[in-house]
Amino acid sequence: MKILFTGASSFTGYWFVKTLAAAGHEVICPLRGAPGHYDNVRKQRVGKLQPLCRQVPETSFGTEAFFKLICEGGAWDLLCHHATEAANYRSPDFDIQRALQNNTLNLRAVLAALKADGLKGVVLTGSVFENDEGAGEEPLRAFSGYGLSKGLTWQMFRYHCGEAHVPLGKFVIPNPFGPFEEPRFTGYLMRSWKDGKPAGVKTPDYVRDNIPVDLLAAVYAQFAGRVAESKTETLKINPSGYIEKQGDFAQRVAREARKRLGWECKLELARQEDFSEPLRRVNTDPAMPLVPGWNESAAWDAFVEFYSPKQP
């Protein structure tokens, strides 16, 4: 397939594009930034993707440059809209309206232009942290303004794809982890242990859904194929990984790192007092049975190697 993929510089976007390209698809990746704009791990991801896809800088979704890419690109099979406005996503001041506008800019016209060139379907990325997703405490409210913006983005896509009679698939992401991730929970754990320090877990009682990113990407590539072949107007999948308390997941990471590196990997689990987020929020479709050839041990090998002493 010929795939127009937004958001390739992100952690999951990198893995999705890598997996789609490995499956033999032609992937064209419009990027928001100019050449040389990216730094740190995002720069590494963009660089590693260069041999695997065609990158088009300064081409945000729905802009004039985006329409130019559509018109010059010939026939398109699939739009994978993975890009999202996520700056300061944890802030109570997150601009929901601005995020929705950027996520859906000129959406109706984008769909019309792509459909004129043979578009077979759209895959939109969702989040388990948006409203009405996953399983957990009722009501399934959005975790944050960012989560709400993702839920509103879904509603906009569902409406406009329905009006255009374009099949739409929603791929809901839980908590991915793996090589080239952002410096969040698992990165904090590994860097603490690398420095010989114990790692503290402030919210060990939250039940979350952590999934190896290569497994998530394998399910994504399968799902993209289903959407392109679908005669149904709306599909959805909520791939799930390790569903457990965050304290138990931290223990899992410690075990896998300890046996590969010989580090102590000490943990300090706090008595949780902050329950401002839902106690449980997880996805509902176990991912491992969907990818029988996936190698769990190899995934942990790659994760640990990414944080091993030879890495910067």
ChimeraX attribute file (.defattr): number of C-alpha atoms within 10 A of each C-alpha:
attribute: neighborCount
match mode: 1-to-1
recipient: residues
	/A:1	18
	/A:2	17
	/A:3	23
	/A:4	22
	/A:5	23
	/A:6	24
	/A:7	23
	/A:8	28
	/A:9	25
	/A:10	21
	/A:11	20
	/A:12	23
	/A:13	22
	/A:14	22
	/A:15	26
	/A:16	25
	/A:17	29
	/A:18	23
	/A:19	21
	/A:20	23
	/A:21	19
	/A:22	12
	/A:23	13
	/A:24	10
	/A:25	17
	/A:26	18
	/A:27	23
	/A:28	21
	/A:29	24
	/A:30	24
	/A:31	22
	/A:32	18
	/A:33	14
	/A:34	11
	/A:35	12
	/A:36	8
	/A:37	11
	/A:38	15
	/A:39	10
	/A:40	9
	/A:41	17
	/A:42	19
	/A:43	14
	/A:44	14
	/A:45	21
	/A:46	19
	/A:47	13
	/A:48	13
	/A:49	19
	/A:50	11
	/A:51	11
	/A:52	18
	/A:53	20
	/A:54	14
	/A:55	19
	/A:56	18
	/A:57	16
	/A:58	16
	/A:59	21
	/A:60	21
	/A:61	24
	/A:62	19
	/A:63	15
	/A:64	12
	/A:65	16
	/A:66	17
	/A:67	19
	/A:68	11
	/A:69	16
	/A:70	17
	/A:71	15
	/A:72	8
	/A:73	14
	/A:74	12
	/A:75	17
	/A:76	21
	/A:77	20
	/A:78	26
	/A:79	24
	/A:80	25
	/A:81	21
	/A:82	19
	/A:83	22
	/A:84	21
	/A:85	19
	/A:86	15
	/A:87	11
	/A:88	11
	/A:89	15
	/A:90	13
	/A:91	11
	/A:92	10
	/A:93	11
	/A:94	18
	/A:95	17
	/A:96	19
	/A:97	13
	/A:98	11
	/A:99	22
	/A:100	21
	/A:101	15
	/A:102	18
	/A:103	25
	/A:104	19
	/A:105	15
	/A:106	15
	/A:107	18
	/A:108	17
	/A:109	13
	/A:110	18
	/A:111	23
	/A:112	15
	/A:113	16
	/A:114	24
	/A:115	19
	/A:116	12
	/A:117	16
	/A:118	13
	/A:119	21
	/A:120	21
	/A:121	30
	/A:122	26
	/A:123	26
	/A:124	21
	/A:125	20
	/A:126	25
	/A:127	22
	/A:128	28
	/A:129	27
	/A:130	23
	/A:131	19
	/A:132	15
	/A:133	20
	/A:134	25
	/A:135	15
	/A:136	17
	/A:137	11
	/A:138	10
	/A:139	10
	/A:140	18
	/A:141	17
	/A:142	21
	/A:143	17
	/A:144	20
	/A:145	20
	/A:146	28
	/A:147	22
	/A:148	22
	/A:149	26
	/A:150	27
	/A:151	21
	/A:152	20
	/A:153	22
	/A:154	20
	/A:155	12
	/A:156	17
	/A:157	22
	/A:158	20
	/A:159	13
	/A:160	17
	/A:161	21
	/A:162	14
	/A:163	11
	/A:164	13
	/A:165	16
	/A:166	25
	/A:167	23
	/A:168	29
	/A:169	27
	/A:170	24
	/A:171	23
	/A:172	22
	/A:173	24
	/A:174	24
	/A:175	20
	/A:176	20
	/A:177	21
	/A:178	23
	/A:179	20
	/A:180	21
	/A:181	22
	/A:182	17
	/A:183	12
	/A:184	9
	/A:185	14
	/A:186	20
	/A:187	18
	/A:188	15
	/A:189	22
	/A:190	25
	/A:191	17
	/A:192	17
	/A:193	20
	/A:194	17
	/A:195	10
	/A:196	13
	/A:197	15
	/A:198	17
	/A:199	19
	/A:200	17
	/A:201	19
	/A:202	16
	/A:203	18
	/A:204	20
	/A:205	21
	/A:206	20
	/A:207	21
	/A:208	25
	/A:209	25
	/A:210	22
	/A:211	22
	/A:212	20
	/A:213	24
	/A:214	23
	/A:215	24
	/A:216	26
	/A:217	21
	/A:218	22
	/A:219	21
	/A:220	24
	/A:221	19
	/A:222	15
	/A:223	19
	/A:224	25
	/A:225	15
	/A:226	14
	/A:227	24
	/A:228	21
	/A:229	13
	/A:230	17
	/A:231	13
	/A:232	12
	/A:233	16
	/A:234	19
	/A:235	16
	/A:236	15
	/A:237	20
	/A:238	22
	/A:239	25
	/A:240	26
	/A:241	23
	/A:242	20
	/A:243	19
	/A:244	19
	/A:245	19
	/A:246	21
	/A:247	20
	/A:248	17
	/A:249	19
	/A:250	23
	/A:251	16
	/A:252	14
	/A:253	17
	/A:254	21
	/A:255	15
	/A:256	17
	/A:257	23
	/A:258	16
	/A:259	10
	/A:260	13
	/A:261	14
	/A:262	10
	/A:263	16
	/A:264	16
	/A:265	23
	/A:266	18
	/A:267	18
	/A:268	13
	/A:269	18
	/A:270	13
	/A:271	11
	/A:272	12
	/A:273	9
	/A:274	10
	/A:275	10
	/A:276	7
	/A:277	13
	/A:278	18
	/A:279	14
	/A:280	19
	/A:281	23
	/A:282	25
	/A:283	27
	/A:284	19
	/A:285	14
	/A:286	16
	/A:287	22
	/A:288	20
	/A:289	9
	/A:290	14
	/A:291	14
	/A:292	8
	/A:293	10
	/A:294	15
	/A:295	13
	/A:296	12
	/A:297	10
	/A:298	10
	/A:299	17
	/A:300	18
	/A:301	14
	/A:302	14
	/A:303	24
	/A:304	20
	/A:305	16
	/A:306	18
	/A:307	19
	/A:308	16
	/A:309	12
	/A:310	7
	/A:311	7
	/A:312	6
